Amino acid sequence: MIFLQQNLIYFIPLFGLIGILVMAFQSAWVTRQEAGDKNMSELAGYIADGAMAFLKAEWKVLSYFVIIAGILLAWSGTLTGSAASPIHSSPIIAIAFLIGAVFSAFAGYLGMRIATKANVRTTQAARTSLAQALKVSFRGGTVMGFGVAGLAILGLGTLFIVLYHTFVHSGGPESSAELKKTIEVLAGFSLGAESIALFARVGGGIYTKAADVGADLVGKVEAGIPEDDVRNPATIADNVGDNVGDVAGMGADLFGSYVATILATMVLGQEIVSKDMFGGMAPVLLPMLIAGLGLILSIVASLFVKIKNETDSVQNALNMGNWLSIILTAIASYFAVRWLLPPVMSIRGFEFTSLSVFYAILIGLIVGTLMSLITEYYTAMGNRPVNSIIQQSSTGHATNIIGGLSVGMESTVLPILVLAAGIYTSYYFAGFYGVAIAAAGMMATTAMQLAIDAFGPIADNAGGIAEMSGLPKEVRERTDMLDAVGNTTAATGKGFAIASAALTSLALFAAFAGISGITSIDIYKANVLAGLFVGGMIPFIFSSLCIAAVGRAAMAMVQEVRRQFKEIPGIMEYKAKPEYEKCVAISTEASIREMMLPGAIALIVPIIVGFTFGPEVLGGLLAGVTVSGVLMGIFQSNAGGAWDNAKKSFEKGVMIEGKMEYKGSDPHKASVTGDTVGDPFKDTSGPSMNILIKLMSIVSLIIAPHIAVGISNPGTTEIRKEIQISKSTDSKGKIKIDTVKNVTDTLVHP
């Protein structure tokens, strides 16, 4: 136990290393599975080549951004500030930023690479049994989940060790300026991760939805051919998009969330007065330890995701793994908290106990679970919200759109109430550290959440390959079962990501306030109120740019698909092969071009506002962005998910006013229109909201030392005023006042 106590900091990266080793084992197992016949392998090759072409084009553009941003960060690290407002930074922050960017890009690449292998192998497995198809597709998803979590813990833990030994030379860690410098430089790692995540999510979202919309409008609506039909020139680009958006984009997204949550908790942890066996560093180490334990326990829980028979529920199997990871993490967190933390601590005058910290972690796990369940209710087939959209499809396209918008708006109520309750109760137990550790508790099971989420696009691609290869009906039925569950898990994954972003942003906001020296944000001030309104507007213009980009790219895709149907004779009779590569090129070029402006808004606006108007106005801006962004994210993701499953419900037939309606009917065509509107909602702008609010918070945290409010004394100054009264009694015994004197003392607490 003493050895563990003395070397705990070195054990944390080992958790990440274990995750990466398990990921490598799972990846090798998936690769060894049979890839099907020549036609299936050829189609899978088109998808893999298109995905890699996109990533190479994206990385080329982002490399310029990383170099320029790294140079600026290195320069900012040379600034020392003043005696009143010292800047605890270093040029090494540029290296941390570069490592974070590379790790984030690599995390997305790992997941996408195995997903493009697992898709065709899932199709082949579906020729034997549903159980084997689930095994292949879920193991493909675990490569993404374990890889992302493993890289995050390994990178963050190792970098923290290196920076700690570089900067901390003497003095107690609880009061060490060197420790503060260590964590602030570590924030560069998070900035790099979130920056790449934003571009990957926005670029991938534009790519996939441009192809999807083009394939739907011309293929299904105009030509009347199935969704995944080899004759549709856009179908390969559509399947590529599932990988670059829902796999690589989601991987980079949750990698950034994972890192940002741990970092925010560490920043607040170094403010805590803690008399523990780690020299006051226990609150800093706790979030990394919980993340490591959550990864190991997610690996254990993944072993229980399996079915035996064709009639077994795939959703129940995934739920088993999810619930088991949550319960095991909660139990492990209790023992970790009780062992690591002292009985009593305090932060910013707020006193709390180690047991209170555990309660906050529990709240984070509960909030994440409830958010997923609520999202599932609003987006899953068979529930009231999706059924209401189906019924409104009977009267046309317009009423379908109205129904979807209504469901999306309604779906914000319960999640916001859950988030508000989670924020209030976690703060009640442990102050802002409680809010941050609640987010860390929620993100502890990221490996399992992401494995379940990545399973969805793998199953979707498997169904597409089965359709394009003309495989027997029972194969497509098995892949459809996986795909239907995958649609729900994708929606719940987005709900989980938005919930984590809300709590993480609040923790980052609290850290920003502490570093920038502000104690409150007064909205009675005109400039602060103006910042609040501008912040509330940003998610709207951000969404507008993303959706408009999808619209423009989709128009180009539609024109190209129409051209090929018109100019290449024999496509519809299977006598000629479409020019898939031209559709892939349209999506690639459009996504790279269109992702720049939304990304620039997230990065530049906090810098301009912070340096022009100061930290309090920037705080108002962040408050507006966070509230508006969370609402927009929930609304768009749930509306899009509900529209999607309303459309998919017609594949098995739905009852509308006593009549069964199927694919090709007028209500189905109305549902296709709704799904087309919902596509950029749920896969482009909606999921990007959580990265937007986190990235703006991290940028603000990075610049906080440079815009901090000056303090005349580096300690905490307290002014004590008293009135001293001298009194005596006269000859009759009455009290008389001799003198009244004001006394003022200045007490300085280091």
Secondary structure, 3 states (H helix, E strand, C coil): CHHHHHHHHHHHHHHHHHHHHHHHHHHHHHHHCCCCCHHHHHHHHHHHHHHHHHHHHHHHHHHHHHHHHHHHHHHHCCCCECCCCECCCCCCHHHHHHHHHHHHHHHHHHHHHHHHHHHHHHHHHCCCCHHHHHHHHHHHHHHHHHHHHHHHHHHHHHHHHHHHHHHCCCCCHHHCHHHHHHHHHHHHHHHHHHHHHHHHHHHHHHHHHHHHHHHHHHHHHHCCCCCCCCCCCCHHHHHHHHHHHHHHHHHHHHHHHHHHHHHHHHHHHCCCECCCCCCCCHHHHHHHHHHHHHHHHHHHHHCCCCCCCCCCCHHHHHHHHHHHHHHHHHHHHHHHHHHHCCCEEEECCEEEEHHHHHHHHHHHHHHHHHHHHHHHHHHCCCCHHHHHHHHHHHHCHHHHHHHHHHHHHHCCHHHHHHHHHHHHHHHHHHHHHHHHHHHHHHHCCHHHHHHHHHHHHHHHHHHHHHHHHCCCHHHHHHHHHHHHHHHHHHHHHHHHHHHHHHHHHHHHHHHHHHHHCCCCCCCCCHHHHHHHHHHHHHHHHHHHHHHHHHHHHHHHHHHHHHHHHHHCCCCCCCCCCCCHHHHHHHHHHHHHHHCHHHHHHHHHHHHHHHHHHCHHHHHHHHHHHHHHHHHHHHHHHHHHHHHHHHHHHCCCCEEECCEEECCCCHHHHHHHHHHHHHHHHHHHHHHHHHHHHHHHHHHHHHHHHHHCCCCCCCCEEEEEEEEEEEEEECCCCCEEEEEEEEEEEEEEEC
